[in-house]
Amino acid sequence: MKLVCPECKNEVDLTPYPNLAKDQVVECNVCGISLLVTEAGDEVQTEIVDEGK
């Protein structure tokens, strides 16, 4: 599974989320933006929930 942050364009570390699922909120470890998972699979799709730090 791979997720690139739409804000800072860095890869999000998904190791704290071993069972990533739809409607789960993850946080970018670089910029702090919160992302809602809209589709989980080989390619994770998200929507921005909170702009972060």
mmCIF entry with sequence, helices, sheets and N, C-alpha, C, O atoms, coordinates in Angstrom:
data_MODEL
# 
_entry.id   MODEL 
# 
_entity.id                         1 
_entity.type                       polymer 
_entity.pdbx_number_of_molecules   1 
# 
_entity_poly.entity_id                      1 
_entity_poly.type                           'polypeptide(L)' 
_entity_poly.nstd_linkage                   no 
_entity_poly.nstd_monomer                   no 
_entity_poly.pdbx_seq_one_letter_code       MKLVCPECKNEVDLTPYPNLAKDQVVECNVCGISLLVTEAGDEVQTEIVDEGK 
_entity_poly.pdbx_seq_one_letter_code_can   MKLVCPECKNEVDLTPYPNLAKDQVVECNVCGISLLVTEAGDEVQTEIVDEGK 
_entity_poly.pdbx_strand_id                 A 
# 
loop_
_entity_poly_seq.entity_id 
_entity_poly_seq.num 
_entity_poly_seq.mon_id 
_entity_poly_seq.hetero 
1 1  MET n 
1 2  LYS n 
1 3  LEU n 
1 4  VAL n 
1 5  CYS n 
1 6  PRO n 
1 7  GLU n 
1 8  CYS n 
1 9  LYS n 
1 10 ASN n 
1 11 GLU n 
1 12 VAL n 
1 13 ASP n 
1 14 LEU n 
1 15 THR n 
1 16 PRO n 
1 17 TYR n 
1 18 PRO n 
1 19 ASN n 
1 20 LEU n 
1 21 ALA n 
1 22 LYS n 
1 23 ASP n 
1 24 GLN n 
1 25 VAL n 
1 26 VAL n 
1 27 GLU n 
1 28 CYS n 
1 29 ASN n 
1 30 VAL n 
1 31 CYS n 
1 32 GLY n 
1 33 ILE n 
1 34 SER n 
1 35 LEU n 
1 36 LEU n 
1 37 VAL n 
1 38 THR n 
1 39 GLU n 
1 40 ALA n 
1 41 GLY n 
1 42 ASP n 
1 43 GLU n 
1 44 VAL n 
1 45 GLN n 
1 46 THR n 
1 47 GLU n 
1 48 ILE n 
1 49 VAL n 
1 50 ASP n 
1 51 GLU n 
1 52 GLY n 
1 53 LYS n 
# 
_struct_asym.id          A 
_struct_asym.entity_id   1 
# 
_struct_sheet.id               AA1 
_struct_sheet.type             ? 
_struct_sheet.number_strands   3 
_struct_sheet.details          ? 
# 
loop_
_struct_sheet_order.sheet_id 
_struct_sheet_order.range_id_1 
_struct_sheet_order.range_id_2 
_struct_sheet_order.offset 
_struct_sheet_order.sense 
AA1 1 2 ? anti-parallel 
AA1 2 3 ? anti-parallel 
# 
loop_
_struct_sheet_range.sheet_id 
_struct_sheet_range.id 
_struct_sheet_range.beg_label_comp_id 
_struct_sheet_range.beg_label_asym_id 
_struct_sheet_range.beg_label_seq_id 
_struct_sheet_range.pdbx_beg_PDB_ins_code 
_struct_sheet_range.end_label_comp_id 
_struct_sheet_range.end_label_asym_id 
_struct_sheet_range.end_label_seq_id 
_struct_sheet_range.pdbx_end_PDB_ins_code 
_struct_sheet_range.beg_auth_comp_id 
_struct_sheet_range.beg_auth_asym_id 
_struct_sheet_range.beg_auth_seq_id 
_struct_sheet_range.end_auth_comp_id 
_struct_sheet_range.end_auth_asym_id 
_struct_sheet_range.end_auth_seq_id 
AA1 1 VAL A 25 ? GLU A 27 ? VAL A 25 GLU A 27 
AA1 2 SER A 34 ? GLU A 39 ? SER A 34 GLU A 39 
AA1 3 GLN A 45 ? ASP A 50 ? GLN A 45 ASP A 50 
# 
loop_
_atom_site.group_PDB 
_atom_site.id 
_atom_site.type_symbol 
_atom_site.label_atom_id 
_atom_site.label_alt_id 
_atom_site.label_comp_id 
_atom_site.label_asym_id 
_atom_site.label_entity_id 
_atom_site.label_seq_id 
_atom_site.pdbx_PDB_ins_code 
_atom_site.Cartn_x 
_atom_site.Cartn_y 
_atom_site.Cartn_z 
_atom_site.occupancy 
_atom_site.B_iso_or_equiv 
_atom_site.pdbx_formal_charge 
_atom_site.auth_seq_id 
_atom_site.auth_comp_id 
_atom_site.auth_asym_id 
_atom_site.auth_atom_id 
_atom_site.pdbx_PDB_model_num 
ATOM 1   N N  . MET A 1 1  ? 0.834   -1.187 0.000  1.00 0.00 ? 1  MET A N  1 
ATOM 2   C CA . MET A 1 1  ? 0.000   0.000  0.000  1.00 0.00 ? 1  MET A CA 1 
ATOM 3   C C  . MET A 1 1  ? 0.876   1.246  0.000  1.00 0.00 ? 1  MET A C  1 
ATOM 4   O O  . MET A 1 1  ? 1.877   1.318  0.713  1.00 0.00 ? 1  MET A O  1 
ATOM 5   N N  . LYS A 1 2  ? 0.493   2.204  -0.793 1.00 0.00 ? 2  LYS A N  1 
ATOM 6   C CA . LYS A 1 2  ? 1.270   3.427  -0.908 1.00 0.00 ? 2  LYS A CA 1 
ATOM 7   C C  . LYS A 1 2  ? 0.317   4.610  -0.925 1.00 0.00 ? 2  LYS A C  1 
ATOM 8   O O  . LYS A 1 2  ? -0.736  4.572  -1.562 1.00 0.00 ? 2  LYS A O  1 
ATOM 9   N N  . LEU A 1 3  ? 0.708   5.670  -0.210 1.00 0.00 ? 3  LEU A N  1 
ATOM 10  C CA . LEU A 1 3  ? -0.102  6.882  -0.172 1.00 0.00 ? 3  LEU A CA 1 
ATOM 11  C C  . LEU A 1 3  ? 0.825   8.086  -0.246 1.00 0.00 ? 3  LEU A C  1 
ATOM 12  O O  . LEU A 1 3  ? 1.741   8.228  0.563  1.00 0.00 ? 3  LEU A O  1 
ATOM 13  N N  . VAL A 1 4  ? 0.579   8.954  -1.227 1.00 0.00 ? 4  VAL A N  1 
ATOM 14  C CA . VAL A 1 4  ? 1.339   10.192 -1.374 1.00 0.00 ? 4  VAL A CA 1 
ATOM 15  C C  . VAL A 1 4  ? 0.437   11.334 -0.907 1.00 0.00 ? 4  VAL A C  1 
ATOM 16  O O  . VAL A 1 4  ? -0.702  11.467 -1.355 1.00 0.00 ? 4  VAL A O  1 
ATOM 17  N N  . CYS A 1 5  ? 0.967   12.151 -0.003 1.00 0.00 ? 5  CYS A N  1 
ATOM 18  C CA . CYS A 1 5  ? 0.206   13.270 0.545  1.00 0.00 ? 5  CYS A CA 1 
ATOM 19  C C  . CYS A 1 5  ? -0.100  14.280 -0.557 1.00 0.00 ? 5  CYS A C  1 
ATOM 20  O O  . CYS A 1 5  ? 0.808   14.706 -1.270 1.00 0.00 ? 5  CYS A O  1 
ATOM 21  N N  . PRO A 1 6  ? -1.374  14.671 -0.705 1.00 0.00 ? 6  PRO A N  1 
ATOM 22  C CA . PRO A 1 6  ? -1.731  15.641 -1.753 1.00 0.00 ? 6  PRO A CA 1 
ATOM 23  C C  . PRO A 1 6  ? -1.233  17.053 -1.438 1.00 0.00 ? 6  PRO A C  1 
ATOM 24  O O  . PRO A 1 6  ? -1.159  17.897 -2.331 1.00 0.00 ? 6  PRO A O  1 
ATOM 25  N N  . GLU A 1 7  ? -0.893  17.310 -0.185 1.00 0.00 ? 7  GLU A N  1 
ATOM 26  C CA . GLU A 1 7  ? -0.447  18.636 0.230  1.00 0.00 ? 7  GLU A CA 1 
ATOM 27  C C  . GLU A 1 7  ? 1.056   18.826 0.024  1.00 0.00 ? 7  GLU A C  1 
ATOM 28  O O  . GLU A 1 7  ? 1.479   19.753 -0.667 1.00 0.00 ? 7  GLU A O  1 
ATOM 29  N N  . CYS A 1 8  ? 1.869   17.935 0.632  1.00 0.00 ? 8  CYS A N  1 
ATOM 30  C CA . CYS A 1 8  ? 3.332   18.124 0.594  1.00 0.00 ? 8  CYS A CA 1 
ATOM 31  C C  . CYS A 1 8  ? 4.025   17.217 -0.408 1.00 0.00 ? 8  CYS A C  1 
ATOM 32  O O  . CYS A 1 8  ? 5.228   17.352 -0.632 1.00 0.00 ? 8  CYS A O  1 
ATOM 33  N N  . LYS A 1 9  ? 3.281   16.289 -1.021 1.00 0.00 ? 9  LYS A N  1 
ATOM 34  C CA . LYS A 1 9  ? 3.784   15.375 -2.058 1.00 0.00 ? 9  LYS A CA 1 
ATOM 35  C C  . LYS A 1 9  ? 4.798   14.354 -1.542 1.00 0.00 ? 9  LYS A C  1 
ATOM 36  O O  . LYS A 1 9  ? 5.501   13.733 -2.340 1.00 0.00 ? 9  LYS A O  1 
ATOM 37  N N  . ASN A 1 10 ? 4.887   14.168 -0.218 1.00 0.00 ? 10 ASN A N  1 
ATOM 38  C CA . ASN A 1 10 ? 5.752   13.138 0.358  1.00 0.00 ? 10 ASN A CA 1 
ATOM 39  C C  . ASN A 1 10 ? 4.943   11.868 0.571  1.00 0.00 ? 10 ASN A C  1 
ATOM 40  O O  . ASN A 1 10 ? 3.716   11.911 0.666  1.00 0.00 ? 10 ASN A O  1 
ATOM 41  N N  . GLU A 1 11 ? 5.640   10.736 0.645  1.00 0.00 ? 11 GLU A N  1 
ATOM 42  C CA . GLU A 1 11 ? 4.957   9.485  0.912  1.00 0.00 ? 11 GLU A CA 1 
ATOM 43  C C  . GLU A 1 11 ? 4.588   9.416  2.388  1.00 0.00 ? 11 GLU A C  1 
ATOM 44  O O  . GLU A 1 11 ? 5.426   9.669  3.253  1.00 0.00 ? 11 GLU A O  1 
ATOM 45  N N  . VAL A 1 12 ? 3.331   9.074  2.678  1.00 0.00 ? 12 VAL A N  1 
ATOM 46  C CA . VAL A 1 12 ? 2.846   8.980  4.054  1.00 0.00 ? 12 VAL A CA 1 
ATOM 47  C C  . VAL A 1 12 ? 3.258   7.638  4.634  1.00 0.00 ? 12 VAL A C  1 
ATOM 48  O O  . VAL A 1 12 ? 3.083   6.599  3.998  1.00 0.00 ? 12 VAL A O  1 
ATOM 49  N N  . ASP A 1 13 ? 3.811   7.665  5.856  1.00 0.00 ? 13 ASP A N  1 
ATOM 50  C CA . ASP A 1 13 ? 4.199   6.444  6.550  1.00 0.00 ? 13 ASP A CA 1 
ATOM 51  C C  . ASP A 1 13 ? 2.936   5.758  7.059  1.00 0.00 ? 13 ASP A C  1 
ATOM 52  O O  . ASP A 1 13 ? 2.269   6.274  7.956  1.00 0.00 ? 13 ASP A O  1 
ATOM 53  N N  . LEU A 1 14 ? 2.603   4.606  6.496  1.00 0.00 ? 14 LEU A N  1 
ATOM 54  C CA . LEU A 1 14 ? 1.388   3.893  6.875  1.00 0.00 ? 14 LEU A CA 1 
ATOM 55  C C  . LEU A 1 14 ? 1.638   2.796  7.902  1.00 0.00 ? 14 LEU A C  1 
ATOM 56  O O  . LEU A 1 14 ? 0.716   2.042  8.215  1.00 0.00 ? 14 LEU A O  1 
ATOM 57  N N  . THR A 1 15 ? 2.849   2.677  8.438  1.00 0.00 ? 15 THR A N  1 
ATOM 58  C CA . THR A 1 15 ? 3.129   1.624  9.424  1.00 0.00 ? 15 THR A CA 1 
ATOM 59  C C  . THR A 1 15 ? 2.285   1.751  10.694 1.00 0.00 ? 15 THR A C  1 
ATOM 60  O O  . THR A 1 15 ? 1.978   0.722  11.296 1.00 0.00 ? 15 THR A O  1 
ATOM 61  N N  . PRO A 1 16 ? 1.886   2.967  11.144 1.00 0.00 ? 16 PRO A N  1 
ATOM 62  C CA . PRO A 1 16 ? 1.005   3.035  12.322 1.00 0.00 ? 16 PRO A CA 1 
ATOM 63  C C  . PRO A 1 16 ? -0.437  2.584  12.020 1.00 0.00 ? 16 PRO A C  1 
ATOM 64  O O  . PRO A 1 16 ? -1.259  2.490  12.931 1.00 0.00 ? 16 PRO A O  1 
ATOM 65  N N  . TYR A 1 17 ? -0.739  2.310  10.758 1.00 0.00 ? 17 TYR A N  1 
ATOM 66  C CA . TYR A 1 17 ? -2.082  1.914  10.335 1.00 0.00 ? 17 TYR A CA 1 
ATOM 67  C C  . TYR A 1 17 ? -2.026  0.553  9.634  1.00 0.00 ? 17 TYR A C  1 
ATOM 68  O O  . TYR A 1 17 ? -2.187  0.480  8.416  1.00 0.00 ? 17 TYR A O  1 
ATOM 69  N N  . PRO A 1 18 ? -1.799  -0.525 10.395 1.00 0.00 ? 18 PRO A N  1 
ATOM 70  C CA . PRO A 1 18 ? -1.622  -1.845 9.761  1.00 0.00 ? 18 PRO A CA 1 
ATOM 71  C C  . PRO A 1 18 ? -2.876  -2.380 9.079  1.00 0.00 ? 18 PRO A C  1 
ATOM 72  O O  . PRO A 1 18 ? -2.770  -3.150 8.124  1.00 0.00 ? 18 PRO A O  1 
ATOM 73  N N  . ASN A 1 19 ? -4.055  -1.992 9.547  1.00 0.00 ? 19 ASN A N  1 
ATOM 74  C CA . ASN A 1 19 ? -5.309  -2.479 8.960  1.00 0.00 ? 19 ASN A CA 1 
ATOM 75  C C  . ASN A 1 19 ? -6.086  -1.322 8.352  1.00 0.00 ? 19 ASN A C  1 
ATOM 76  O O  . ASN A 1 19 ? -7.232  -1.066 8.722  1.00 0.00 ? 19 ASN A O  1 
ATOM 77  N N  . LEU A 1 20 ? -5.462  -0.640 7.432  1.00 0.00 ? 20 LEU A N  1 
ATOM 78  C CA . LEU A 1 20 ? -6.062  0.540  6.807  1.00 0.00 ? 20 LEU A CA 1 
ATOM 79  C C  . LEU A 1 20 ? -7.372  0.170  6.113  1.00 0.00 ? 20 LEU A C  1 
ATOM 80  O O  . LEU A 1 20 ? -7.435  -0.789 5.344  1.00 0.00 ? 20 LEU A O  1 
ATOM 81  N N  . ALA A 1 21 ? -8.419  0.953  6.400  1.00 0.00 ? 21 ALA A N  1 
ATOM 82  C CA . ALA A 1 21 ? -9.741  0.667  5.837  1.00 0.00 ? 21 ALA A CA 1 
ATOM 83  C C  . ALA A 1 21 ? -10.424 1.961  5.415  1.00 0.00 ? 21 ALA A C  1 
ATOM 84  O O  . ALA A 1 21 ? -10.030 3.055  5.820  1.00 0.00 ? 21 ALA A O  1 
ATOM 85  N N  . LYS A 1 22 ? -11.449 1.809  4.598  1.00 0.00 ? 22 LYS A N  1 
ATOM 86  C CA . LYS A 1 22 ? -12.247 2.950  4.142  1.00 0.00 ? 22 LYS A CA 1 
ATOM 87  C C  . LYS A 1 22 ? -12.830 3.680  5.354  1.00 0.00 ? 22 LYS A C  1 
ATOM 88  O O  . LYS A 1 22 ? -13.188 3.050  6.349  1.00 0.00 ? 22 LYS A O  1 
ATOM 89  N N  . ASP A 1 23 ? -12.924 5.002  5.267  1.00 0.00 ? 23 ASP A N  1 
ATOM 90  C CA . ASP A 1 23 ? -13.455 5.891  6.298  1.00 0.00 ? 23 ASP A CA 1 
ATOM 91  C C  . ASP A 1 23 ? -12.545 6.049  7.510  1.00 0.00 ? 23 ASP A C  1 
ATOM 92  O O  . ASP A 1 23 ? -12.969 6.590  8.532  1.00 0.00 ? 23 ASP A O  1 
ATOM 93  N N  . GLN A 1 24 ? -11.305 5.587  7.412  1.00 0.00 ? 24 GLN A N  1 
ATOM 94  C CA . GLN A 1 24 ? -10.325 5.783  8.481  1.00 0.00 ? 24 GLN A CA 1 
ATOM 95  C C  . GLN A 1 24 ? -9.576  7.078  8.203  1.00 0.00 ? 24 GLN A C  1 
ATOM 96  O O  . GLN A 1 24 ? -9.343  7.422  7.044  1.00 0.00 ? 24 GLN A O  1 
ATOM 97  N N  . VAL A 1 25 ? -9.196  7.799  9.253  1.00 0.00 ? 25 VAL A N  1 
ATOM 98  C CA . VAL A 1 25 ? -8.445  9.039  9.101  1.00 0.00 ? 25 VAL A CA 1 
ATOM 99  C C  . VAL A 1 25 ? -6.981  8.757  9.411  1.00 0.00 ? 25 VAL A C  1 
ATOM 100 O O  . VAL A 1 25 ? -6.655  8.179  10.447 1.00 0.00 ? 25 VAL A O  1 
ATOM 101 N N  . VAL A 1 26 ? -6.102  9.173  8.497  1.00 0.00 ? 26 VAL A N  1 
ATOM 102 C CA . VAL A 1 26 ? -4.662  9.033  8.692  1.00 0.00 ? 26 VAL A CA 1 
ATOM 103 C C  . VAL A 1 26 ? -4.034  10.421 8.664  1.00 0.00 ? 26 VAL A C  1 
ATOM 104 O O  . VAL A 1 26 ? -4.592  11.358 8.093  1.00 0.00 ? 26 VAL A O  1 
ATOM 105 N N  . GLU A 1 27 ? -2.872  10.538 9.283  1.00 0.00 ? 27 GLU A N  1 
ATOM 106 C CA . GLU A 1 27 ? -2.191  11.828 9.333  1.00 0.00 ? 27 GLU A CA 1 
ATOM 107 C C  . GLU A 1 27 ? -0.855  11.726 8.623  1.00 0.00 ? 27 GLU A C  1 
ATOM 108 O O  . GLU A 1 27 ? -0.118  10.758 8.809  1.00 0.00 ? 27 GLU A O  1 
ATOM 109 N N  . CYS A 1 28 ? -0.543  12.729 7.807  1.00 0.00 ? 28 CYS A N  1 
ATOM 110 C CA . CYS A 1 28 ? 0.754   12.786 7.132  1.00 0.00 ? 28 CYS A CA 1 
ATOM 111 C C  . CYS A 1 28 ? 1.822   13.057 8.181  1.00 0.00 ? 28 CYS A C  1 
ATOM 112 O O  . CYS A 1 28 ? 1.716   14.010 8.953  1.00 0.00 ? 28 CYS A O  1 
ATOM 113 N N  . ASN A 1 29 ? 2.844   12.221 8.205  1.00 0.00 ? 29 ASN A N  1 
ATOM 114 C CA . ASN A 1 29 ? 3.908   12.369 9.182  1.00 0.00 ? 29 ASN A CA 1 
ATOM 115 C C  . ASN A 1 29 ? 4.848   13.531 8.854  1.00 0.00 ? 29 ASN A C  1 
ATOM 116 O O  . ASN A 1 29 ? 5.696   13.873 9.678  1.00 0.00 ? 29 ASN A O  1 
ATOM 117 N N  . VAL A 1 30 ? 4.725   14.142 7.685  1.00 0.00 ? 30 VAL A N  1 
ATOM 118 C CA . VAL A 1 30 ? 5.595   15.263 7.300  1.00 0.00 ? 30 VAL A CA 1 
ATOM 119 C C  . VAL A 1 30 ? 4.915   16.603 7.566  1.00 0.00 ? 30 VAL A C  1 
ATOM 120 O O  . VAL A 1 30 ? 5.484   17.456 8.247  1.00 0.00 ? 30 VAL A O  1 
ATOM 121 N N  . CYS A 1 31 ? 3.695   16.803 7.034  1.00 0.00 ? 31 CYS A N  1 
ATOM 122 C CA . CYS A 1 31 ? 3.047   18.113 7.158  1.00 0.00 ? 31 CYS A CA 1 
ATOM 123 C C  . CYS A 1 31 ? 1.901   18.142 8.162  1.00 0.00 ? 31 CYS A C  1 
ATOM 124 O O  . CYS A 1 31 ? 1.420   19.223 8.505  1.00 0.00 ? 31 CYS A O  1 
ATOM 125 N N  . GLY A 1 32 ? 1.453   16.990 8.642  1.00 0.00 ? 32 GLY A N  1 
ATOM 126 C CA . GLY A 1 32 ? 0.427   16.937 9.671  1.00 0.00 ? 32 GLY A CA 1 
ATOM 127 C C  . GLY A 1 32 ? -1.002  17.018 9.174  1.00 0.00 ? 32 GLY A C  1 
ATOM 128 O O  . GLY A 1 32 ? -1.924  17.090 9.987  1.00 0.00 ? 32 GLY A O  1 
ATOM 129 N N  . ILE A 1 33 ? -1.215  17.008 7.876  1.00 0.00 ? 33 ILE A N  1 
ATOM 130 C CA . ILE A 1 33 ? -2.570  17.078 7.322  1.00 0.00 ? 33 ILE A CA 1 
ATOM 131 C C  . ILE A 1 33 ? -3.311  15.769 7.631  1.00 0.00 ? 33 ILE A C  1 
ATOM 132 O O  . ILE A 1 33 ? -2.711  14.694 7.609  1.00 0.00 ? 33 ILE A O  1 
ATOM 133 N N  . SER A 1 34 ? -4.602  15.865 7.917  1.00 0.00 ? 34 SER A N  1 
ATOM 134 C CA . SER A 1 34 ? -5.426  14.677 8.161  1.00 0.00 ? 34 SER A CA 1 
ATOM 135 C C  . SER A 1 34 ? -6.147  14.306 6.877  1.00 0.00 ? 34 SER A C  1 
ATOM 136 O O  . SER A 1 34 ? -6.724  15.158 6.201  1.00 0.00 ? 34 SER A O  1 
ATOM 137 N N  . LEU A 1 35 ? -6.103  13.021 6.552  1.00 0.00 ? 35 LEU A N  1 
ATOM 138 C CA . LEU A 1 35 ? -6.683  12.522 5.309  1.00 0.00 ? 35 LEU A CA 1 
ATOM 139 C C  . LEU A 1 35 ? -7.685  11.408 5.606  1.00 0.00 ? 35 LEU A C  1 
ATOM 140 O O  . LEU A 1 35 ? -7.393  10.490 6.371  1.00 0.00 ? 35 LEU A O  1 
ATOM 141 N N  . LEU A 1 36 ? -8.860  11.495 4.998  1.00 0.00 ? 36 LEU A N  1 
ATOM 142 C CA . LEU A 1 36 ? -9.881  10.468 5.128  1.00 0.00 ? 36 LEU A CA 1 
ATOM 143 C C  . LEU A 1 36 ? -9.702  9.475  3.985  1.00 0.00 ? 36 LEU A C  1 
ATOM 144 O O  . LEU A 1 36 ? -9.686  9.862  2.817  1.00 0.00 ? 36 LEU A O  1 
ATOM 145 N N  . VAL A 1 37 ? -9.569  8.204  4.321  1.00 0.00 ? 37 VAL A N  1 
ATOM 146 C CA . VAL A 1 37 ? -9.392  7.163  3.315  1.00 0.00 ? 37 VAL A CA 1 
ATOM 147 C C  . VAL A 1 37 ? -10.732 6.912  2.627  1.00 0.00 ? 37 VAL A C  1 
ATOM 148 O O  . VAL A 1 37 ? -11.705 6.538  3.282  1.00 0.00 ? 37 VAL A O  1 
ATOM 149 N N  . THR A 1 38 ? -10.787 7.116  1.306  1.00 0.00 ? 38 THR A N  1 
ATOM 150 C CA . THR A 1 38 ? -12.005 6.870  0.544  1.00 0.00 ? 38 THR A CA 1 
ATOM 151 C C  . THR A 1 38 ? -11.945 5.531  -0.174 1.00 0.00 ? 38 THR A C  1 
ATOM 152 O O  . THR A 1 38 ? -12.976 4.974  -0.549 1.00 0.00 ? 38 THR A O  1 
ATOM 153 N N  . GLU A 1 39 ? -10.731 5.015  -0.366 1.00 0.00 ? 39 GLU A N  1 
ATOM 154 C CA . GLU A 1 39 ? -10.560 3.701  -0.969 1.00 0.00 ? 39 GLU A CA 1 
ATOM 155 C C  . GLU A 1 39 ? -9.230  3.128  -0.502 1.00 0.00 ? 39 GLU A C  1 
ATOM 156 O O  . GLU A 1 39 ? -8.190  3.775  -0.621 1.00 0.00 ? 39 GLU A O  1 
ATOM 157 N N  . ALA A 1 40 ? -9.269  1.910  0.029  1.00 0.00 ? 40 ALA A N  1 
ATOM 158 C CA . ALA A 1 40 ? -8.056  1.240  0.500  1.00 0.00 ? 40 ALA A CA 1 
ATOM 159 C C  . ALA A 1 40 ? -7.810  0.020  -0.371 1.00 0.00 ? 40 ALA A C  1 
ATOM 160 O O  . ALA A 1 40 ? -8.733  -0.726 -0.696 1.00 0.00 ? 40 ALA A O  1 
ATOM 161 N N  . GLY A 1 41 ? -6.576  -0.166 -0.735 1.00 0.00 ? 41 GLY A N  1 
ATOM 162 C CA . GLY A 1 41 ? -6.186  -1.291 -1.584 1.00 0.00 ? 41 GLY A CA 1 
ATOM 163 C C  . GLY A 1 41 ? -4.733  -1.101 -1.949 1.00 0.00 ? 41 GLY A C  1 
ATOM 164 O O  . GLY A 1 41 ? -3.966  -0.546 -1.162 1.00 0.00 ? 41 GLY A O  1 
ATOM 165 N N  . ASP A 1 42 ? -4.338  -1.550 -3.125 1.00 0.00 ? 42 ASP A N  1 
ATOM 166 C CA . ASP A 1 42 ? -2.959  -1.340 -3.557 1.00 0.00 ? 42 ASP A CA 1 
ATOM 167 C C  . ASP A 1 42 ? -2.658  0.149  -3.658 1.00 0.00 ? 42 ASP A C  1 
ATOM 168 O O  . ASP A 1 42 ? -1.574  0.599  -3.288 1.00 0.00 ? 42 ASP A O  1 
ATOM 169 N N  . GLU A 1 43 ? -3.621  0.902  -4.159 1.00 0.00 ? 43 GLU A N  1 
ATOM 170 C CA . GLU A 1 43 ? -3.477  2.354  -4.240 1.00 0.00 ? 43 GLU A CA 1 
ATOM 171 C C  . GLU A 1 43 ? -4.530  2.980  -3.335 1.00 0.00 ? 43 GLU A C  1 
ATOM 172 O O  . GLU A 1 43 ? -5.729  2.791  -3.540 1.00 0.00 ? 43 GLU A O  1 
ATOM 173 N N  . VAL A 1 44 ? -4.077  3.721  -2.340 1.00 0.00 ? 44 VAL A N  1 
ATOM 174 C CA . VAL A 1 44 ? -4.979  4.344  -1.381 1.00 0.00 ? 44 VAL A CA 1 
ATOM 175 C C  . VAL A 1 44 ? -5.429  5.704  -1.910 1.00 0.00 ? 44 VAL A C  1 
ATOM 176 O O  . VAL A 1 44 ? -4.614  6.497  -2.381 1.00 0.00 ? 44 VAL A O  1 
ATOM 177 N N  . GLN A 1 45 ? -6.741  5.965  -1.827 1.00 0.00 ? 45 GLN A N  1 
ATOM 178 C CA . GLN A 1 45 ? -7.278  7.264  -2.243 1.00 0.00 ? 45 GLN A CA 1 
ATOM 179 C C  . GLN A 1 45 ? -7.827  7.960  -1.010 1.00 0.00 ? 45 GLN A C  1 
ATOM 180 O O  . GLN A 1 45 ? -8.407  7.328  -0.127 1.00 0.00 ? 45 GLN A O  1 
ATOM 181 N N  . THR A 1 46 ? -7.633  9.284  -0.963 1.00 0.00 ? 46 THR A N  1 
ATOM 182 C CA . THR A 1 46 ? -8.033  10.036 0.224  1.00 0.00 ? 46 THR A CA 1 
ATOM 183 C C  . THR A 1 46 ? -8.675  11.379 -0.137 1.00 0.00 ? 46 THR A C  1 
ATOM 184 O O  . THR A 1 46 ? -8.598  11.852 -1.271 1.00 0.00 ? 46 THR A O  1 
ATOM 185 N N  . GLU A 1 47 ? -9.309  11.968 0.874  1.00 0.00 ? 47 GLU A N  1 
ATOM 186 C CA . GLU A 1 47 ? -9.815  13.345 0.797  1.00 0.00 ? 47 GLU A CA 1 
ATOM 187 C C  . GLU A 1 47 ? -9.230  14.087 1.992  1.00 0.00 ? 47 GLU A C  1 
ATOM 188 O O  . GLU A 1 47 ? -9.018  13.492 3.048  1.00 0.00 ? 47 GLU A O  1 
ATOM 189 N N  . ILE A 1 48 ? -8.969  15.372 1.833  1.00 0.00 ? 48 ILE A N  1 
ATOM 190 C CA . ILE A 1 48 ? -8.440  16.182 2.919  1.00 0.00 ? 48 ILE A CA 1 
ATOM 191 C C  . ILE A 1 48 ? -9.537  16.448 3.934  1.00 0.00 ? 48 ILE A C  1 
ATOM 192 O O  . ILE A 1 48 ? -10.628 16.886 3.571  1.00 0.00 ? 48 ILE A O  1 
ATOM 193 N N  . VAL A 1 49 ? -9.251  16.183 5.220  1.00 0.00 ? 49 VAL A N  1 
ATOM 194 C CA . VAL A 1 49 ? -10.203 16.418 6.304  1.00 0.00 ? 49 VAL A CA 1 
ATOM 195 C C  . VAL A 1 49 ? -9.822  17.675 7.063  1.00 0.00 ? 49 VAL A C  1 
ATOM 196 O O  . VAL A 1 49 ? -10.674 18.508 7.372  1.00 0.00 ? 49 VAL A O  1 
ATOM 197 N N  . ASP A 1 50 ? -8.514  17.809 7.369  1.00 0.00 ? 50 ASP A N  1 
ATOM 198 C CA . ASP A 1 50 ? -8.023  18.944 8.145  1.00 0.00 ? 50 ASP A CA 1 
ATOM 199 C C  . ASP A 1 50 ? -6.664  19.337 7.594  1.00 0.00 ? 50 ASP A C  1 
ATOM 200 O O  . ASP A 1 50 ? -5.830  18.480 7.302  1.00 0.00 ? 50 ASP A O  1 
ATOM 201 N N  . GLU A 1 51 ? -6.446  20.642 7.454  1.00 0.00 ? 51 GLU A N  1 
ATOM 202 C CA . GLU A 1 51 ? -5.199  21.136 6.846  1.00 0.00 ? 51 GLU A CA 1 
ATOM 203 C C  . GLU A 1 51 ? -3.953  20.909 7.693  1.00 0.00 ? 51 GLU A C  1 
ATOM 204 O O  . GLU A 1 51 ? -2.843  21.061 7.184  1.00 0.00 ? 51 GLU A O  1 
ATOM 205 N N  . GLY A 1 52 ? -4.096  20.552 8.955  1.00 0.00 ? 52 GLY A N  1 
ATOM 206 C CA . GLY A 1 52 ? -2.929  20.209 9.770  1.00 0.00 ? 52 GLY A CA 1 
ATOM 207 C C  . GLY A 1 52 ? -2.225  21.397 10.351 1.00 0.00 ? 52 GLY A C  1 
ATOM 208 O O  . GLY A 1 52 ? -2.831  22.439 10.602 1.00 0.00 ? 52 GLY A O  1 
ATOM 209 N N  . LYS A 1 53 ? -0.925  21.234 10.565 1.00 0.00 ? 53 LYS A N  1 
ATOM 210 C CA . LYS A 1 53 ? -0.099  22.217 11.274 1.00 0.00 ? 53 LYS A CA 1 
ATOM 211 C C  . LYS A 1 53 ? 0.121   23.479 10.476 1.00 0.00 ? 53 LYS A C  1 
ATOM 212 O O  . LYS A 1 53 ? 0.796   24.395 10.945 1.00 0.00 ? 53 LYS A O  1 
# 
